Amino acid sequence: MPSDSVCIKGTLTDEGVECQAFRGEAGELYTLVGDLNGFHNGDQVVVCGTIAGVSFCMQGTTINVSWIGKEAPKVKSALTTDRDNIIEASKTIRESVNIVLEDWCGQDANSIDQTMSLDALWSATRNNPNRPHNGIAFQPEGVMDLLTRLTDEFKKSGNVRKDISVLNTNSFKPNGTIDTVDNLVEGVVGCPNLP
């Protein structure tokens, strides 16, 4: 996908002033331009398209919709203007982050509280038999390990690819704004896309 292309899972909402609004799973607001294929407010969908450089929508980040559906498009069946470059976005950024967190601390990805502080998650799982890390401080060692794992995950082809290098240990509490799992997802969403 081109670097300004995205596939995002979320819900269509009535927040749009000039354009259809869409809330991503991490809570970010988008506006949509293009054919919605009969989907309406309240529908949970995956939207793929390109980020508009300029928009008349007046709010959120505008996506020029090339595909919308209940699930991420498959490479061979996606109806897009750039069929050869579309990837199968089968995992959302949140799902990928939670898989990384499971590998990082041993907590099952499906049971991680998204509002929990990462420092508290690290401490609570210190003696987890799946991934023991007793004696390793959250800052900076634990965070450095987390960033390495995130970088590896978001370099993989087949899913949304992000340049995690813009994040560092100072991006995390106490110096930065990343405190909870939700904050981490927002931080990854904000990272530039990789080609």
MDTraj code that builds the backbone (N, CA, C; nanometers):
import mdtraj as md
import numpy as np

residues = "MET PRO SER ASP SER VAL CYS ILE LYS GLY THR LEU THR ASP GLU GLY VAL GLU CYS GLN ALA PHE ARG GLY GLU ALA GLY GLU LEU TYR THR LEU VAL GLY ASP LEU ASN GLY PHE HIS ASN GLY ASP GLN VAL VAL VAL CYS GLY THR ILE ALA GLY VAL SER PHE CYS MET GLN GLY THR THR ILE ASN VAL SER TRP ILE GLY LYS GLU ALA PRO LYS VAL LYS SER ALA LEU THR THR ASP ARG ASP ASN ILE ILE GLU ALA SER LYS THR ILE ARG GLU SER VAL ASN ILE VAL LEU GLU ASP TRP CYS GLY GLN ASP ALA ASN SER ILE ASP GLN THR MET SER LEU ASP ALA LEU TRP SER ALA THR ARG ASN ASN PRO ASN ARG PRO HIS ASN GLY ILE ALA PHE GLN PRO GLU GLY VAL MET ASP LEU LEU THR ARG LEU THR ASP GLU PHE LYS LYS SER GLY ASN VAL ARG LYS ASP ILE SER VAL LEU ASN THR ASN SER PHE LYS PRO ASN GLY THR ILE ASP THR VAL ASP ASN LEU VAL GLU GLY VAL VAL GLY CYS PRO ASN LEU PRO".split()
xyz = np.array([
    [0.0837, -0.1191, 0.0000],
    [0.0000, 0.0000, 0.0000],
    [0.0872, 0.1241, 0.0000],
    [0.0443, 0.2283, -0.0664],
    [0.1180, 0.3531, -0.0559],
    [0.1200, 0.3993, 0.0881],
    [0.2169, 0.4840, 0.1231],
    [0.2349, 0.5223, 0.2633],
    [0.1179, 0.5999, 0.3197],
    [0.0332, 0.6622, 0.2355],
    [-0.0806, 0.7349, 0.2880],
    [-0.2078, 0.6514, 0.2846],
    [-0.1956, 0.5205, 0.2592],
    [-0.3098, 0.4302, 0.2571],
    [-0.3272, 0.3652, 0.3923],
    [-0.4538, 0.3421, 0.4288],
    [-0.4846, 0.2824, 0.5586],
    [-0.5994, 0.1835, 0.5456],
    [-0.6064, 0.0908, 0.6392],
    [-0.7231, 0.0062, 0.6612],
    [-0.7495, 0.0143, 0.8109],
    [-0.8697, 0.0608, 0.8479],
    [-0.9015, 0.0857, 0.9879],
    [-1.0348, 0.0220, 1.0213],
    [-1.0400, -0.0435, 1.1364],
    [-1.1632, -0.1044, 1.1853],
    [-1.2294, -0.0089, 1.2835],
    [-1.3617, 0.0063, 1.2745],
    [-1.4322, 0.0959, 1.3650],
    [-1.5812, 0.0971, 1.3388],
    [-1.6464, 0.2080, 1.3769],
    [-1.7917, 0.2197, 1.3695],
    [-1.8314, 0.3495, 1.3007],
    [-1.9271, 0.3415, 1.2082],
    [-1.9820, 0.4608, 1.1448],
    [-2.0668, 0.5352, 1.2475],
    [-2.0498, 0.6688, 1.2564],
    [-2.1218, 0.7487, 1.3559],
    [-2.1921, 0.8669, 1.2894],
    [-2.2762, 0.9355, 1.3677],
    [-2.3492, 1.0519, 1.3175],
    [-2.2800, 1.1831, 1.3538],
    [-2.1495, 1.1798, 1.3812],
    [-2.0756, 1.2985, 1.4241],
    [-2.0350, 1.3900, 1.3090],
    [-2.0530, 1.3472, 1.1850],
    [-2.0062, 1.4247, 1.0708],
    [-2.0908, 1.5475, 1.0431],
    [-2.0244, 1.6595, 1.0169],
    [-2.0930, 1.7832, 0.9810],
    [-2.1202, 1.7832, 0.8305],
    [-2.0152, 1.7662, 0.7497],
    [-2.0271, 1.7672, 0.6038],
    [-2.0146, 1.6275, 0.5430],
    [-1.9505, 1.5347, 0.6159],
    [-1.9205, 1.4025, 0.5616],
    [-1.9572, 1.2948, 0.6637],
    [-1.9664, 1.1714, 0.6173],
    [-1.9916, 1.0592, 0.7071],
    [-1.8759, 1.0464, 0.8057],
    [-1.9077, 1.0325, 0.9344],
    [-1.8043, 1.0170, 1.0373],
    [-1.7827, 0.8695, 1.0680],
    [-1.6641, 0.8394, 1.1194],
    [-1.6215, 0.7019, 1.1480],
    [-1.5255, 0.7082, 1.2653],
    [-1.5515, 0.6283, 1.3690],
    [-1.4615, 0.6214, 1.4853],
    [-1.3821, 0.4922, 1.4780],
    [-1.2495, 0.5051, 1.4755],
    [-1.1636, 0.3877, 1.4798],
    [-1.1709, 0.3237, 1.6177],
    [-1.1264, 0.1985, 1.6282],
    [-1.1325, 0.1264, 1.7559],
    [-1.0558, 0.1958, 1.8675],
    [-0.9536, 0.2732, 1.8330],
    [-0.8765, 0.3441, 1.9353],
    [-0.9410, 0.4781, 1.9709],
    [-1.0578, 0.5092, 1.9097],
    [-1.1312, 0.6298, 1.9439],
    [-1.1050, 0.7488, 1.8532],
    [-1.0158, 0.7354, 1.7569],
    [-0.9838, 0.8469, 1.6691],
    [-1.1009, 0.8739, 1.5731],
    [-1.1233, 1.0025, 1.5409],
    [-1.2320, 1.0434, 1.4518],
    [-1.1815, 1.0575, 1.3094],
    [-1.2553, 0.9966, 1.2161],
    [-1.2269, 1.0090, 1.0735],
    [-1.3543, 1.0565, 1.0040],
    [-1.3386, 1.1176, 0.8887],
    [-1.4513, 1.1456, 0.8011],
    [-1.4248, 1.0733, 0.6704],
    [-1.5332, 1.0305, 0.6046],
    [-1.5202, 0.9455, 0.4874],
    [-1.5776, 1.0129, 0.3638],
    [-1.5051, 0.9998, 0.2525],
    [-1.5516, 1.0491, 0.1238],
    [-1.5505, 0.9304, 0.0290],
    [-1.6654, 0.9045, -0.0327],
    [-1.6742, 0.7938, -0.1273],
    [-1.7948, 0.7067, -0.0992],
    [-1.8073, 0.5990, -0.1761],
    [-1.9204, 0.5069, -0.1685],
    [-1.9137, 0.4233, -0.0411],
    [-2.0204, 0.4256, 0.0391],
    [-2.0258, 0.3490, 0.1637],
    [-2.0938, 0.2133, 0.1446],
    [-2.1263, 0.1773, 0.0215],
    [-2.1836, 0.0461, -0.0115],
    [-2.3024, 0.0081, 0.0757],
    [-2.3858, 0.1049, 0.1102],
    [-2.5074, 0.0758, 0.1851],
    [-2.4894, 0.0660, 0.3356],
    [-2.3693, 0.0873, 0.3870],
    [-2.3487, 0.0848, 0.5317],
    [-2.4005, 0.2148, 0.5930],
    [-2.4445, 0.2063, 0.7209],
    [-2.5079, 0.3193, 0.7885],
    [-2.4487, 0.3402, 0.9274],
    [-2.4865, 0.4529, 0.9905],
    [-2.4434, 0.4821, 1.1275],
    [-2.4711, 0.3620, 1.2180],
    [-2.3731, 0.3317, 1.3032],
    [-2.3852, 0.2190, 1.3950],
    [-2.3236, 0.0905, 1.3427],
    [-2.3006, 0.0825, 1.2116],
    [-2.2402, -0.0377, 1.1537],
    [-2.0911, -0.0430, 1.1874],
    [-2.0458, -0.1615, 1.2281],
    [-1.9029, -0.1825, 1.2515],
    [-1.8427, -0.2344, 1.1219],
    [-1.7406, -0.1619, 1.0725],
    [-1.6840, -0.1920, 0.9423],
    [-1.5320, -0.1752, 0.9428],
    [-1.4707, -0.2207, 0.8354],
    [-1.3307, -0.1920, 0.8065],
    [-1.3304, -0.1006, 0.6846],
    [-1.2634, 0.0133, 0.6967],
    [-1.2542, 0.1113, 0.5881],
    [-1.1100, 0.1141, 0.5389],
    [-1.0939, 0.1032, 0.4074],
    [-0.9614, 0.1152, 0.3460],
    [-0.9649, 0.2304, 0.2470],
    [-0.8556, 0.3022, 0.2393],
    [-0.8471, 0.4127, 0.1455],
    [-0.7212, 0.4928, 0.1687],
    [-0.7205, 0.6127, 0.1121],
    [-0.6049, 0.7006, 0.1271],
    [-0.6422, 0.8217, 0.2105],
    [-0.5472, 0.8694, 0.2869],
    [-0.5670, 0.9900, 0.3680],
    [-0.5676, 1.1101, 0.2730],
    [-0.6729, 1.1912, 0.2846],
    [-0.6852, 1.3092, 0.1991],
    [-0.5918, 1.4190, 0.2484],
    [-0.5193, 1.4805, 0.1570],
    [-0.4329, 1.5920, 0.1937],
    [-0.5133, 1.7166, 0.2263],
    [-0.6221, 1.7369, 0.1528],
    [-0.7106, 1.8512, 0.1721],
    [-0.8531, 1.7971, 0.1688],
    [-0.9408, 1.8536, 0.2532],
    [-1.0774, 1.8028, 0.2596],
    [-1.1760, 1.9128, 0.2948],
    [-1.2985, 1.8976, 0.2482],
    [-1.4073, 1.9886, 0.2833],
    [-1.4862, 1.9359, 0.4023],
    [-1.4450, 1.8246, 0.4616],
    [-1.5234, 1.7592, 0.5670],
    [-1.5233, 1.8356, 0.6999],
    [-1.4261, 1.9202, 0.7235],
    [-1.4219, 2.0103, 0.8383],
    [-1.3882, 1.9462, 0.9726],
    [-1.3636, 1.8169, 0.9786],
    [-1.3290, 1.7559, 1.1064],
    [-1.2641, 1.6196, 1.0854],
    [-1.1893, 1.5765, 1.1855],
    [-1.1247, 1.4467, 1.1795],
    [-1.0257, 1.4372, 1.0644],
    [-0.9698, 1.3192, 1.0486],
    [-0.8823, 1.2882, 0.9362],
    [-0.9697, 1.2290, 0.8270],
    [-0.9627, 1.2849, 0.7070],
    [-1.0495, 1.2390, 0.5985],
    [-0.9840, 1.1258, 0.5208],
    [-1.0629, 1.0197, 0.4967],
    [-1.0188, 0.9046, 0.4184],
    [-1.0999, 0.9011, 0.2893],
    [-1.0295, 0.8951, 0.1759],
    [-1.0949, 0.8710, 0.0464],
    [-1.1157, 0.7206, 0.0368],
    [-1.2397, 0.6757, 0.0530],
    [-1.2721, 0.5334, 0.0657],
    [-1.2521, 0.4612, -0.0674],
    [-1.1709, 0.3560, -0.0628],
    [-1.1562, 0.2694, -0.1794],
    [-1.2216, 0.1339, -0.1533],
    [-1.2477, 0.1034, -0.0251],
    [-1.3106, -0.0239, 0.0110],
    [-1.3731, -0.0106, 0.1489],
    [-1.4919, -0.0690, 0.1669],
    [-1.5567, -0.0741, 0.2978],
    [-1.6297, -0.2075, 0.3072],
    [-1.6205, -0.2710, 0.4235],
    [-1.6875, -0.3997, 0.4428],
    [-1.6848, -0.4403, 0.5879],
    [-1.7489, -0.5524, 0.6178],
    [-1.7546, -0.6044, 0.7546],
    [-1.6188, -0.6594, 0.7985],
    [-1.5385, -0.7045, 0.7041],
    [-1.4062, -0.7601, 0.7333],
    [-1.3037, -0.6948, 0.6412],
    [-1.1772, -0.7105, 0.6766],
    [-1.0700, -0.6561, 0.5936],
    [-1.0731, -0.7211, 0.4564],
    [-1.0358, -0.6475, 0.3524],
    [-1.0381, -0.7039, 0.2170],
    [-0.9328, -0.8117, 0.2001],
    [-0.9617, -0.9049, 0.1133],
    [-0.8644, -1.0053, 0.0738],
    [-0.7954, -0.9538, -0.0519],
    [-0.6722, -0.9883, -0.0708],
    [-0.5950, -0.9359, -0.1836],
    [-0.6663, -0.9623, -0.3158],
    [-0.7186, -1.0824, -0.3348],
    [-0.7766, -1.1175, -0.4641],
    [-0.9184, -1.0658, -0.4831],
    [-0.9880, -1.0249, -0.3729],
    [-1.1267, -0.9843, -0.3901],
    [-1.1498, -0.8363, -0.3608],
    [-1.0476, -0.7635, -0.3241],
    [-1.0663, -0.6225, -0.2897],
    [-1.0981, -0.5414, -0.4153],
    [-1.2027, -0.4607, -0.4090],
    [-1.2367, -0.3730, -0.5194],
    [-1.1770, -0.2370, -0.4896],
    [-1.0552, -0.2154, -0.5346],
    [-0.9856, -0.0909, -0.5062],
    [-0.9268, -0.0340, -0.6326],
    [-0.8828, 0.0893, -0.6243],
    [-0.8167, 0.1517, -0.7377],
    [-0.6721, 0.1066, -0.7477],
    [-0.6189, 0.0415, -0.6459],
    [-0.4794, -0.0009, -0.6445],
    [-0.4728, -0.1477, -0.6032],
    [-0.5394, -0.2351, -0.6803],
    [-0.5566, -0.3764, -0.6468],
    [-0.4237, -0.4458, -0.6148],
    [-0.3173, -0.4144, -0.6842],
    [-0.1900, -0.4831, -0.6630],
    [-0.1224, -0.4452, -0.5319],
    [-0.1546, -0.3280, -0.4793],
    [-0.0864, -0.2819, -0.3586],
    [-0.1657, -0.3021, -0.2304],
    [-0.2943, -0.3405, -0.2401],
    [-0.3736, -0.3576, -0.1182],
    [-0.3237, -0.4813, -0.0423],
    [-0.3163, -0.4726, 0.0870],
    [-0.2741, -0.5859, 0.1683],
    [-0.3913, -0.6363, 0.2494],
    [-0.3811, -0.7574, 0.2943],
    [-0.4842, -0.8132, 0.3799],
    [-0.4611, -0.7600, 0.5203],
    [-0.5473, -0.6705, 0.5638],
    [-0.5339, -0.6096, 0.6965],
    [-0.6200, -0.6886, 0.7943],
    [-0.5809, -0.8130, 0.8202],
    [-0.6643, -0.9020, 0.9002],
    [-0.6570, -0.8710, 1.0490],
    [-0.5525, -0.8033, 1.0911],
    [-0.5414, -0.7672, 1.2321],
    [-0.5463, -0.6163, 1.2449],
    [-0.6193, -0.5692, 1.3405],
    [-0.6175, -0.4257, 1.3652],
    [-0.4893, -0.3910, 1.4401],
    [-0.4611, -0.2634, 1.4467],
    [-0.3439, -0.2189, 1.5224],
    [-0.3589, -0.2608, 1.6678],
    [-0.4788, -0.2460, 1.7241],
    [-0.5009, -0.2855, 1.8642],
    [-0.4718, -0.4341, 1.8846],
    [-0.5200, -0.5188, 1.7939],
    [-0.4936, -0.6628, 1.8062],
    [-0.3442, -0.6910, 1.8009],
    [-0.2747, -0.6247, 1.7101],
    [-0.1302, -0.6446, 1.6978],
    [-0.0571, -0.5990, 1.8230],
    [-0.0968, -0.4835, 1.8771],
    [-0.0340, -0.4337, 2.0001],
    [-0.0571, -0.5324, 2.1138],
    [-0.1777, -0.5876, 2.1256],
    [-0.2056, -0.6816, 2.2335],
    [-0.1297, -0.8127, 2.2186],
    [-0.1081, -0.8556, 2.0951],
    [-0.0258, -0.9752, 2.0719],
    [0.1180, -0.9488, 2.1171],
    [0.1682, -0.8291, 2.0859],
    [0.3033, -0.7915, 2.1299],
    [0.3091, -0.7863, 2.2825],
    [0.2071, -0.7283, 2.3454],
    [0.2051, -0.7204, 2.4921],
    [0.2039, -0.8588, 2.5555],
    [0.1309, -0.9532, 2.4956],
    [0.1298, -1.0905, 2.5476],
    [0.2705, -1.1498, 2.5412],
    [0.3383, -1.1300, 2.4295],
    [0.4747, -1.1799, 2.4152],
    [0.5704, -1.1097, 2.5114],
    [0.5439, -0.9835, 2.5391],
    [0.6297, -0.8999, 2.6247],
    [0.6182, -0.9371, 2.7721],
    [0.4941, -0.9559, 2.8203],
    [0.4771, -0.9773, 2.9642],
    [0.4133, -1.1101, 3.0023],
    [0.3628, -1.1859, 2.9053],
    [0.3044, -1.3160, 2.9341],
    [0.1548, -1.3147, 2.9615],
    [0.0927, -1.1974, 2.9714],
    [-0.0515, -1.1865, 2.9952],
    [-0.1258, -1.2198, 2.8657],
    [-0.2292, -1.3052, 2.8733],
    [-0.3073, -1.3420, 2.7561],
    [-0.3611, -1.2164, 2.6871],
    [-0.3407, -1.2068, 2.5565],
    [-0.3795, -1.0873, 2.4806],
    [-0.5276, -1.0547, 2.4946],
    [-0.6117, -1.1570, 2.5067],
    [-0.7562, -1.1351, 2.5159],
    [-0.8014, -1.0892, 2.6537],
    [-0.7143, -1.0940, 2.7522],
    [-0.7547, -1.0554, 2.8880],
    [-0.6835, -0.9293, 2.9372],
    [-0.6111, -0.8622, 2.8494],
    [-0.5400, -0.7401, 2.8897],
    [-0.6390, -0.6250, 2.8997],
    [-0.6424, -0.5599, 3.0166],
    [-0.7265, -0.4421, 3.0386],
    [-0.6667, -0.3262, 2.9609],
    [-0.7424, -0.2726, 2.8653],
    [-0.6922, -0.1687, 2.7764],
    [-0.6687, -0.0352, 2.8472],
    [-0.7273, -0.0186, 2.9661],
    [-0.7090, 0.1060, 3.0411],
    [-0.6000, 0.0933, 3.1470],
    [-0.5377, -0.0231, 3.1561],
    [-0.4358, -0.0479, 3.2578],
    [-0.3045, 0.0203, 3.2220],
    [-0.2390, 0.0733, 3.3222],
    [-0.1061, 0.1311, 3.3044],
    [-0.0098, 0.0207, 3.2608],
    [0.0767, 0.0514, 3.1647],
    [0.1758, -0.0464, 3.1190],
    [0.2726, -0.0826, 3.2311],
    [0.3083, 0.0151, 3.3140],
    [0.3956, -0.0106, 3.4286],
    [0.3281, -0.1087, 3.5249],
    [0.1974, -0.0883, 3.5498],
    [0.1229, -0.1787, 3.6383],
    [0.1114, -0.3179, 3.5768],
    [0.0902, -0.3256, 3.4450],
    [0.0842, -0.4544, 3.3753],
    [0.2178, -0.5266, 3.3883],
    [0.3267, -0.4550, 3.3708],
    [0.4617, -0.5114, 3.3833],
    [0.4833, -0.5659, 3.5246],
    [0.4438, -0.4875, 3.6250],
    [0.4611, -0.5291, 3.7649],
    [0.3730, -0.6481, 3.7999],
    [0.2479, -0.6456, 3.7521],
    [0.1526, -0.7528, 3.7853],
    [0.1923, -0.8867, 3.7243],
    [0.2675, -0.8843, 3.6163],
    [0.3043, -1.0083, 3.5472],
    [0.4508, -1.0463, 3.5709],
    [0.5154, -0.9816, 3.6658],
    [0.6580, -1.0015, 3.6930],
    [0.6992, -1.1485, 3.7052],
    [0.6147, -1.2280, 3.7702],
    [0.6474, -1.3693, 3.7925],
    [0.5669, -1.4627, 3.7037],
    [0.5133, -1.4116, 3.5936],
    [0.4350, -1.4934, 3.5021],
    [0.5233, -1.6043, 3.4458],
    [0.4815, -1.7301, 3.4599],
    [0.5650, -1.8412, 3.4116],
    [0.5846, -1.8397, 3.2597],
    [0.4930, -1.7768, 3.1867],
    [0.5063, -1.7707, 3.0406],
    [0.6135, -1.6714, 2.9964],
    [0.6356, -1.5671, 3.0774],
    [0.7331, -1.4642, 3.0417],
    [0.7830, -1.3957, 3.1689],
    [0.8602, -1.4666, 3.2521],
    [0.9075, -1.4060, 3.3776],
    [1.0036, -1.2903, 3.3509],
    [0.9864, -1.1832, 3.4282],
    [1.0752, -1.0679, 3.4136],
    [1.1006, -1.0009, 3.5487],
    [1.1015, -1.0817, 3.6529],
    [1.1306, -1.0306, 3.7870],
    [1.2718, -0.9728, 3.7888],
    [1.2854, -0.8546, 3.8456],
    [1.4159, -0.7904, 3.8540],
    [1.4492, -0.7021, 3.7353],
    [1.3614, -0.6972, 3.6351],
    [1.3829, -0.6093, 3.5201],
    [1.2899, -0.4896, 3.5360],
    [1.3480, -0.3703, 3.5438],
    [1.2693, -0.2485, 3.5649],
    [1.1858, -0.2155, 3.4415],
    [1.0679, -0.1566, 3.4651],
    [0.9828, -0.1128, 3.3530],
    [1.0563, -0.0095, 3.2682],
    [1.1139, 0.0926, 3.3347],
    [1.1908, 0.1970, 3.2662],
    [1.3366, 0.1820, 3.3028],
    [1.4294, 0.1768, 3.2135],
    [1.4088, 0.1793, 3.0693],
    [1.4065, 0.0402, 3.0052],
    [1.4524, -0.0641, 3.0777],
    [1.4720, -0.1958, 3.0154],
    [1.3444, -0.2567, 2.9602],
    [1.2374, -0.2549, 3.0409],
    [1.1107, -0.3130, 2.9950],
    [1.0550, -0.2406, 2.8744],
    [1.0623, -0.1083, 2.8753],
    [1.0120, -0.0282, 2.7633],
    [1.0971, -0.0517, 2.6380],
    [1.2283, -0.0609, 2.6539],
    [1.3157, -0.0869, 2.5394],
    [1.2822, -0.2219, 2.4756],
    [1.2570, -0.3233, 2.5596],
    [1.2185, -0.4540, 2.5084],
    [1.0837, -0.4451, 2.4351],
    [0.9889, -0.3717, 2.4919],
    [0.8578, -0.3539, 2.4292],
    [0.8720, -0.2859, 2.2927],
    [0.9527, -0.1811, 2.2852],
    [0.9719, -0.1100, 2.1586],
    [1.0352, -0.2001, 2.0523],
    [1.1289, -0.2853, 2.0922],
    [1.1904, -0.3797, 1.9987],
    [1.0862, -0.4760, 1.9435],
    [1.0000, -0.5266, 2.0318],
    [0.8958, -0.6205, 1.9895],
    [0.7927, -0.5517, 1.8987],
    [0.7560, -0.4271, 1.9324],
    [0.6617, -0.3525, 1.8477],
    [0.7216, -0.3277, 1.7096],
    [0.8494, -0.2903, 1.7064],
    [0.9168, -0.2661, 1.5792],
    [0.9136, -0.3914, 1.4925],
    [0.9440, -0.5063, 1.5517],
    [0.9422, -0.6326, 1.4780],
    [0.8023, -0.6629, 1.4246],
    [0.6994, -0.6444, 1.5079],
    [0.5611, -0.6749, 1.4685],
    [0.5142, -0.5852, 1.3542],
    [0.5429, -0.4559, 1.3637],
    [0.4897, -0.3630, 1.2651],
    [0.5769, -0.3464, 1.1412],
    [0.6849, -0.4262, 1.1308],
    [0.7630, -0.4340, 1.0073],
    [0.7127, -0.5476, 0.9187],
    [0.6356, -0.6402, 0.9768],
    [0.5889, -0.7577, 0.9033],
    [0.4967, -0.7164, 0.7892],
    [0.5077, -0.7881, 0.6785],
    [0.4159, -0.7624, 0.5676],
    [0.2842, -0.8338, 0.5954],
    [0.1801, -0.7890, 0.5291],
    [0.0503, -0.8535, 0.5444],
    [-0.0430, -0.7809, 0.6386],
    [0.0062, -0.6850, 0.7133],
    [-0.0761, -0.6063, 0.8047],
    [-0.0336, -0.4604, 0.7956],
    [-0.0979, -0.3771, 0.8731],
    [-0.0592, -0.2364, 0.8764],
    [0.0862, -0.2291, 0.9225],
    [0.1689, -0.1565, 0.8469],
    [0.3113, -0.1448, 0.8796],
    [0.3369, -0.0040, 0.9311],
    [0.4024, 0.0054, 1.0475],
    [0.4263, 0.1347, 1.1122],
    [0.5734, 0.1515, 1.1450],
    [0.6201, 0.2766, 1.1403],
    [0.7573, 0.3105, 1.1768],
    [0.7605, 0.3437, 1.3256],
    [0.7885, 0.2418, 1.4071],
    [0.7867, 0.2553, 1.5529],
    [0.9065, 0.3362, 1.6024],
    [1.0064, 0.3600, 1.5166],
    [1.1282, 0.4287, 1.5604],
    [1.1020, 0.5707, 1.6103],
    [0.9841, 0.6270, 1.5807],
    [0.9543, 0.7607, 1.6319],
    [0.9211, 0.7578, 1.7815],
    [0.8956, 0.6378, 1.8344],
    [0.8722, 0.6223, 1.9787],
    [1.0035, 0.5842, 2.0462],
    [1.0226, 0.6294, 2.1703],
    [1.1405, 0.5915, 2.2477],
    [1.1020, 0.5855, 2.3958],
    [1.1972, 0.5558, 2.4811],
    [1.1655, 0.5417, 2.6240],
    [1.1068, 0.6700, 2.6817],
    [1.1447, 0.7860, 2.6272],
    [1.0893, 0.9131, 2.6755],
    [0.9457, 0.9372, 2.6308],
    [0.8947, 0.8534, 2.5395],
    [0.7549, 0.8637, 2.4976],
    [0.6614, 0.8077, 2.6050],
    [0.7190, 0.7293, 2.6978],
    [0.6415, 0.6603, 2.8008],
    [0.6513, 0.7355, 2.9333],
    [0.5517, 0.7159, 3.0195],
    [0.5544, 0.7754, 3.1531],
    [0.6818, 0.7320, 3.2234],
    [0.7439, 0.8122, 3.3069],
    [0.6953, 0.9387, 3.3608],
    [0.7235, 1.0599, 3.2728],
    [0.8066, 1.0476, 3.1703],
    [0.8440, 1.1638, 3.0881],
    [0.7465, 1.1913, 2.9749],
    [0.6874, 1.0870, 2.9191],
    [0.6011, 1.1016, 2.8024],
    [0.4537, 1.0819, 2.8340],
    [0.3747, 1.0687, 2.7291],
    [0.2291, 1.0591, 2.7441],
    [0.1763, 0.9173, 2.7370],
    [0.2593, 0.8213, 2.7001],
    [0.2116, 0.6829, 2.6911],
    [0.2151, 0.6202, 2.8301],
    [0.0956, 0.5914, 2.8822],
    [0.0820, 0.5324, 3.0154],
    [0.0058, 0.4002, 3.0080],
    [-0.1125, 0.4021, 2.9449],
    [-0.1989, 0.2849, 2.9403],
    [-0.1835, 0.2095, 2.8080],
    [-0.2475, 0.0928, 2.8005],
    [-0.2509, 0.0171, 2.6753],
    [-0.3187, 0.1019, 2.5675],
    [-0.4299, 0.1687, 2.6027],
    [-0.4978, 0.2567, 2.5070],
    [-0.4034, 0.3642, 2.4544],
    [-0.3231, 0.4253, 2.5437],
    [-0.2260, 0.5273, 2.5008],
    [-0.1245, 0.4679, 2.4035],
    [-0.0824, 0.3440, 2.4297],
    [0.0148, 0.2783, 2.3421],
    [-0.0457, 0.2561, 2.2031],
    [-0.1713, 0.2105, 2.1990],
    [-0.2385, 0.1911, 2.0700],
    [-0.2451, 0.3240, 1.9949],
    [-0.2828, 0.4314, 2.0647],
    [-0.2890, 0.5636, 2.0024],
    [-0.1516, 0.6061, 1.9514],
    [-0.0473, 0.5762, 2.0298],
    [0.0888, 0.6096, 1.9875],
    [0.1282, 0.5363, 1.8609],
    [0.0937, 0.4080, 1.8517],
    [0.1254, 0.3297, 1.7316],
    [0.0446, 0.3805, 1.6131],
    [-0.0835, 0.4111, 1.6342],
    [-0.1668, 0.4651, 1.5268],
    [-0.1028, 0.5933, 1.4714],
    [-0.0456, 0.6745, 1.5602],
    [0.0151, 0.8005, 1.5196],
    [0.1503, 0.7871, 1.4523],
    [0.2104, 0.6703, 1.4577],
    [0.3403, 0.6496, 1.3911],
    [0.3224, 0.6532, 1.2391],
    [0.4233, 0.7025, 1.1668],
    [0.4125, 0.7046, 1.0209],
    [0.4007, 0.5623, 0.9651],
    [0.3264, 0.5486, 0.8550],
    [0.3153, 0.4192, 0.7872],
    [0.4459, 0.3884, 0.7168],
    [0.4802, 0.2614, 0.7112],
    [0.5941, 0.2154, 0.6316],
    [0.5429, 0.1776, 0.4931],
    [0.6273, 0.1890, 0.3920],
    [0.5837, 0.1510, 0.2559],
    [0.5588, 0.0012, 0.2470],
])
top = md.Topology()
chain = top.add_chain()
for i, resn in enumerate(residues, 1):
    res = top.add_residue(resn, chain, resSeq=i)
    for name in ("N", "CA", "C"):
        top.add_atom(name, md.element.get_by_symbol(name[0]), res)
traj = md.Trajectory(xyz[None], top)
